[in-house]
């Protein structure tokens, strides 16, 4: 705060001029309290499943026949007969089967909390003074 001098020498009489004096002083006190809260949650789920199947089949058959037959009767009545025969058979069968299944699942959950507190204080003081003399006097202003 600044000092203020009214220029008064102790004589409070009226000297024919205008005298004006004003002094003002004060203080301001301000405060701010603020609270901010955040809550967030996130949940995720996914799944992936697959089924695979494969079939195959095979068949094979082979048959081989060979024959020979001779029948003879001579003039005297004698009879001759001969038979040769070959037979071959082949069978084959294959069967394949594949079955597969796979899968996956995923789940996640998260939460988030935040708390912010703001506290501010403002203190200020002021003082001002004004002196005015007219009619041959001096004037002055003093402030802080």
SERO-4910 file (N, C-alpha, C, O; in steps of 0.05 Angstrom, whole numbers):
BEGIN
 pado doro    nc1    nc2    nc3   cac1   cac2   cac3    cc1    cc2    cc3    oc1    oc2    oc3
  Unk    A     17    -23      0      0      0      0     18     24      0     39     24     13
  Unk    A     11     45    -14     28     69    -15     19     88      7     -3     87     18
  Unk    A     38    106     13     32    126     33     17    149     20     20    155     -3
  Unk    A      0    161     36    -16    183     25    -12    207     43    -15    206     68
  Unk    A     -7    229     30     -3    254     44    -23    274     34    -24    279     10
  Unk    A    -40    284     51    -60    303     42    -50    331     38    -64    349     28
  Unk    A    -25    335     46    -14    363     43    -24    381     65    -20    405     64
  Unk    A    -38    370     84    -50    386    106    -28    390    127    -16    371    135
  Unk    A    -23    414    134     -3    419    154    -14    422    182     -1    432    201
  Unk    A    -38    412    186    -50    414    212    -70    436    215    -86    437    234
  Unk    A    -70    455    196    -89    476    196   -113    468    180   -111    465    155
  Unk    A   -135    464    193   -159    454    180   -178    477    172   -202    473    169
  Unk    A   -168    499    168   -184    522    161   -189    523    131   -176    508    116
  Unk    A   -208    539    123   -215    542     95   -198    564     83   -198    586     94
  Unk    A   -183    559     62   -165    579     51   -177    592     26   -163    607     12
  Unk    A   -202    588     20   -215    601     -2   -214    584    -27   -228    591    -46
  Unk    A   -200    563    -28   -198    545    -51   -216    521    -46   -230    519    -27
  Unk    A   -214    502    -64   -229    477    -62   -210    455    -53   -189    451    -65
  Unk    A   -217    442    -32   -201    419    -22   -219    394    -25   -242    393    -18
  Unk    A   -206    373    -36   -220    348    -38   -200    326    -34   -179    325    -46
  Unk    A   -207    307    -16   -189    285    -11   -206    259     -9   -227    259      3
  Unk    A   -196    238    -22   -210    213    -22   -189    190    -20   -170    189    -34
  Unk    A   -194    172     -2   -177    148      1   -195    124      2   -216    123     16
  Unk    A   -187    104    -13   -202     79    -14   -183     55    -13   -162     55    -26
  Unk    A   -189     36      4   -173     12      6   -192    -12      9   -214    -10     19
  Unk    A   -182    -35     -1   -200    -59      0   -184    -84     -6   -160    -83    -13
  Unk    A   -197   -106     -3   -185   -132     -9   -207   -150    -21   -230   -150    -12
  Unk    A   -199   -167    -40   -217   -187    -52   -205   -214    -47   -181   -219    -49
  Unk    A   -223   -232    -40   -215   -260    -35   -234   -278    -51   -258   -278    -45
  Unk    A   -224   -292    -70   -240   -309    -87   -229   -338    -85   -205   -342    -81
  Unk    A   -247   -357    -88   -237   -385    -88   -255   -401   -107   -279   -394   -111
  Unk    A   -243   -422   -118   -257   -439   -137   -251   -468   -130   -228   -476   -128
  Unk    A   -271   -483   -126   -268   -512   -121   -285   -527   -142   -309   -523   -144
  Unk    A   -272   -543   -157   -286   -558   -178   -277   -587   -178   -253   -593   -174
  Unk    A   -296   -605   -180   -291   -634   -180   -302   -645   -206   -325   -641   -213
  Unk    A   -285   -661   -220   -293   -673   -246   -287   -703   -244   -265   -711   -238
  Unk    A   -308   -718   -250   -305   -747   -247   -313   -760   -274   -333   -753   -286
  Unk    A   -297   -780   -283   -302   -795   -308   -301   -825   -302   -283   -834   -288
  Unk    A   -321   -839   -312   -322   -868   -310   -328   -879   -337   -348   -871   -350
  Unk    A   -312   -898   -347   -316   -910   -373   -311   -940   -371   -294   -949   -355
  Unk    A   -326   -955   -386   -323   -985   -386   -324   -994   -415   -339   -983   -431
  Unk    A   -309  -1015   -420   -308  -1026   -447   -308  -1057   -445   -291  -1068   -431
  Unk    A   -326  -1070   -459   -328  -1099   -459   -327  -1109   -488   -342  -1099   -505
  Unk    A   -311  -1129   -493   -308  -1140   -520   -310  -1170   -518   -301  -1183   -500
  Unk    A   -323  -1182   -539   -325  -1211   -541   -325  -1218   -570   -339  -1206   -586
  Unk    A   -309  -1237   -578   -310  -1247   -605   -305  -1277   -604   -291  -1288   -587
  Unk    A   -316  -1291   -624   -312  -1320   -626   -309  -1327   -656   -320  -1314   -674
  Unk    A   -293  -1348   -660   -287  -1357   -687   -286  -1388   -687   -268  -1399   -674
  Unk    A   -304  -1400   -700   -305  -1429   -701   -306  -1439   -730   -319  -1427   -747
  Unk    A   -292  -1461   -735   -292  -1472   -762   -293  -1503   -760   -281  -1515   -742
  Unk    A   -308  -1515   -778   -310  -1544   -780   -301  -1552   -808   -310  -1542   -828
  Unk    A   -282  -1571   -809   -271  -1581   -834   -276  -1610   -837   -273  -1625   -817
  Unk    A   -284  -1619   -860   -289  -1647   -865   -279  -1654   -893   -283  -1639   -911
  Unk    A   -267  -1677   -896   -257  -1686   -922   -264  -1716   -925   -259  -1731   -906
  Unk    A   -275  -1723   -947   -281  -1751   -953   -267  -1759   -979   -263  -1742   -997
  Unk    A   -259  -1783   -980   -249  -1794  -1005   -255  -1824  -1005   -255  -1837   -984
  Unk    A   -261  -1834  -1028   -268  -1863  -1031   -255  -1873  -1057   -253  -1858  -1076
  Unk    A   -248  -1898  -1057   -236  -1910  -1080   -245  -1938  -1082   -248  -1952  -1062
  Unk    A   -249  -1948  -1106   -257  -1976  -1110   -243  -1986  -1135   -240  -1971  -1155
  Unk    A   -234  -2010  -1135   -221  -2022  -1158   -229  -2051  -1160   -232  -2065  -1140
  Unk    A   -233  -2060  -1184   -241  -2088  -1188   -228  -2098  -1214   -228  -2084  -1234
  Unk    A   -216  -2120  -1212   -202  -2133  -1235   -212  -2161  -1238   -214  -2176  -1218
  Unk    A   -219  -2169  -1261   -227  -2197  -1266   -213  -2207  -1291   -213  -2193  -1311
  Unk    A   -202  -2230  -1290   -187  -2241  -1313   -197  -2270  -1316   -194  -2286  -1298
  Unk    A   -209  -2276  -1338   -219  -2303  -1344   -205  -2314  -1369   -203  -2299  -1389
  Unk    A   -197  -2337  -1369   -186  -2350  -1393   -196  -2379  -1394   -195  -2393  -1373
  Unk    A   -204  -2387  -1415   -215  -2414  -1416   -206  -2429  -1441   -198  -2418  -1461
  Unk    A   -207  -2454  -1440   -200  -2472  -1462   -216  -2498  -1458   -214  -2511  -1437
  Unk    A   -232  -2505  -1478   -247  -2530  -1476   -246  -2544  -1504   -251  -2532  -1524
  Unk    A   -238  -2568  -1502   -237  -2584  -1527   -253  -2610  -1522   -250  -2623  -1502
  Unk    A   -270  -2615  -1541   -286  -2640  -1540   -283  -2654  -1567   -287  -2642  -1588
  Unk    A   -275  -2680  -1566   -270  -2695  -1591   -283  -2723  -1589   -280  -2736  -1569
  Unk    A   -296  -2731  -1610   -306  -2758  -1612   -295  -2770  -1638   -299  -2759  -1660
  Unk    A   -281  -2793  -1636   -270  -2805  -1661   -291  -2824  -1674   -312  -2829  -1662
  Unk    A   -285  -2834  -1698   -305  -2850  -1712   -310  -2877  -1698   -330  -2890  -1703
  Unk    A   -293  -2884  -1682   -299  -2910  -1668   -316  -2905  -1644   -325  -2924  -1631
  Unk    A   -322  -2881  -1638   -340  -2875  -1616   -326  -2867  -1590   -339  -2863  -1570
  Unk    A   -300  -2865  -1591   -286  -2857  -1567   -288  -2826  -1564   -287  -2811  -1584
  Unk    A   -290  -2818  -1541   -295  -2790  -1536   -272  -2779  -1519   -264  -2791  -1499
  Unk    A   -262  -2757  -1527   -241  -2744  -1512   -250  -2715  -1506   -261  -2701  -1523
  Unk    A   -245  -2706  -1481   -253  -2679  -1473   -232  -2668  -1454   -222  -2681  -1436
  Unk    A   -225  -2643  -1460   -204  -2630  -1443   -213  -2601  -1437   -224  -2587  -1455
  Unk    A   -209  -2592  -1413   -216  -2565  -1405   -193  -2553  -1389   -183  -2564  -1369
  Unk    A   -184  -2530  -1397   -165  -2513  -1382   -179  -2486  -1376   -192  -2475  -1393
  Unk    A   -176  -2477  -1353   -190  -2452  -1346   -173  -2437  -1325   -163  -2449  -1306
  Unk    A   -170  -2411  -1329   -156  -2394  -1310   -175  -2371  -1302   -188  -2360  -1320
  Unk    A   -177  -2365  -1278   -194  -2343  -1269   -178  -2326  -1249   -164  -2337  -1231
  Unk    A   -179  -2301  -1252   -165  -2283  -1233   -184  -2262  -1225   -198  -2251  -1242
  Unk    A   -186  -2255  -1200   -204  -2235  -1189   -187  -2217  -1171   -170  -2226  -1156
  Unk    A   -192  -2192  -1172   -178  -2172  -1155   -199  -2151  -1147   -212  -2139  -1164
  Unk    A   -202  -2145  -1121   -220  -2125  -1111   -204  -2108  -1091   -188  -2118  -1076
  Unk    A   -208  -2082  -1092   -195  -2064  -1073   -214  -2041  -1066   -228  -2031  -1084
  Unk    A   -215  -2033  -1041   -232  -2010  -1033   -216  -1994  -1012   -204  -2004   -994
  Unk    A   -218  -1968  -1015   -205  -1949   -996   -226  -1929   -988   -243  -1921  -1004
  Unk    A   -225  -1921   -964   -242  -1899   -954   -226  -1882   -934   -215  -1893   -915
  Unk    A   -226  -1857   -938   -212  -1838   -920   -233  -1818   -911   -250  -1809   -926
  Unk    A   -231  -1811   -886   -249  -1790   -875   -234  -1774   -855   -221  -1785   -837
  Unk    A   -234  -1748   -858   -220  -1730   -839   -241  -1710   -829   -256  -1699   -844
  Unk    A   -242  -1707   -803   -260  -1688   -790   -243  -1671   -771   -229  -1682   -754
  Unk    A   -245  -1645   -773   -230  -1627   -755   -248  -1604   -748   -263  -1594   -764
  Unk    A   -245  -1595   -723   -260  -1572   -714   -240  -1555   -697   -225  -1566   -681
  Unk    A   -242  -1530   -701   -225  -1512   -685   -242  -1488   -677   -262  -1481   -691
  Unk    A   -234  -1475   -656   -249  -1452   -647   -233  -1435   -628   -214  -1445   -615
  Unk    A   -240  -1411   -627   -227  -1393   -608   -248  -1372   -598   -266  -1364   -613
  Unk    A   -245  -1365   -573   -261  -1345   -561   -243  -1325   -547   -222  -1332   -536
  Unk    A   -251  -1300   -547   -235  -1279   -534   -255  -1260   -520   -274  -1251   -532
  Unk    A   -249  -1254   -496   -265  -1235   -481   -247  -1216   -466   -227  -1225   -454
  Unk    A   -254  -1191   -465   -238  -1172   -449   -257  -1151   -438   -277  -1144   -450
  Unk    A   -250  -1142   -415   -265  -1121   -401   -246  -1102   -388   -226  -1111   -376
  Unk    A   -251  -1076   -390   -234  -1057   -378   -251  -1034   -367   -272  -1027   -379
  Unk    A   -242  -1022   -346   -256   -999   -334   -236   -977   -329   -212   -982   -325
  Unk    A   -245   -953   -330   -228   -930   -327   -243   -910   -310   -265   -902   -315
  Unk    A   -229   -901   -289   -240   -880   -271   -219   -858   -269   -195   -862   -267
  Unk    A   -229   -833   -269   -212   -810   -266   -226   -790   -248   -250   -785   -251
  Unk    A   -211   -778   -230   -222   -758   -212   -202   -734   -213   -179   -737   -205
  Unk    A   -212   -712   -221   -195   -687   -222   -207   -667   -202   -232   -662   -202
  Unk    A   -190   -656   -186   -199   -635   -168   -183   -610   -174   -159   -611   -175
  Unk    A   -197   -588   -177   -185   -562   -182   -192   -544   -159   -216   -540   -152
  Unk    A   -172   -532   -148   -176   -513   -126   -159   -489   -131   -134   -492   -134
  Unk    A   -171   -466   -133   -156   -442   -139   -165   -420   -119   -188   -418   -113
  Unk    A   -146   -404   -111   -152   -382    -93   -140   -356   -105   -118   -357   -116
  Unk    A   -154   -334   -103   -145   -309   -113   -148   -289    -91   -170   -283    -81
  Unk    A   -126   -277    -83   -126   -257    -62   -114   -232    -74    -92   -232    -86
  Unk    A   -128   -210    -72   -117   -184    -82   -125   -162    -62   -146   -163    -50
  Unk    A   -108   -143    -60   -113   -119    -44   -108    -95    -61    -93    -95    -80
  Unk    A   -121    -74    -54   -118    -49    -69   -121    -25    -50   -135    -27    -30
  Unk    A   -108     -3    -58   -111     22    -43   -108     44    -63    -91     43    -81
  Unk    A   -123     65    -61   -121     88    -79   -127    113    -63   -144    113    -45
  Unk    A   -114    134    -71   -120    159    -58   -119    182    -78   -103    182    -97
  Unk    A   -136    201    -74   -138    224    -92   -139    250    -75   -153    252    -55
  Unk    A   -123    270    -83   -123    295    -70   -126    317    -91   -112    316   -111
  Unk    A   -143    335    -87   -148    357   -107   -149    383    -93   -164    387    -73
  Unk    A   -133    403   -102   -134    430    -91   -137    449   -115   -122    446   -135
  Unk    A   -156    467   -114   -159    487   -135   -155    514   -123   -155    518    -98
  Unk    A   -153    533   -139   -150    561   -129   -122    565   -120   -117    576    -98
  Unk    A   -102    557   -136    -74    562   -129    -62    539   -115    -38    541   -108
  Unk    A    -76    517   -109    -65    495    -94    -54    473   -113    -55    476   -138
  Unk    A    -43    453   -103    -32    431   -118    -51    407   -119    -69    405   -102
  Unk    A    -47    390   -139    -64    366   -139    -45    342   -142    -23    344   -153
  Unk    A    -54    319   -132    -37    295   -134    -54    270   -132    -76    269   -120
  Unk    A    -44    249   -145    -59    223   -144    -38    203   -135    -16    201   -146
  Unk    A    -45    187   -115    -27    165   -106    -44    140   -106    -66    139    -95
  Unk    A    -33    119   -117    -48     93   -117    -28     70   -115     -4     73   -119
  Unk    A    -39     48   -108    -24     23   -106    -36      3   -123    -26    -20   -125
***
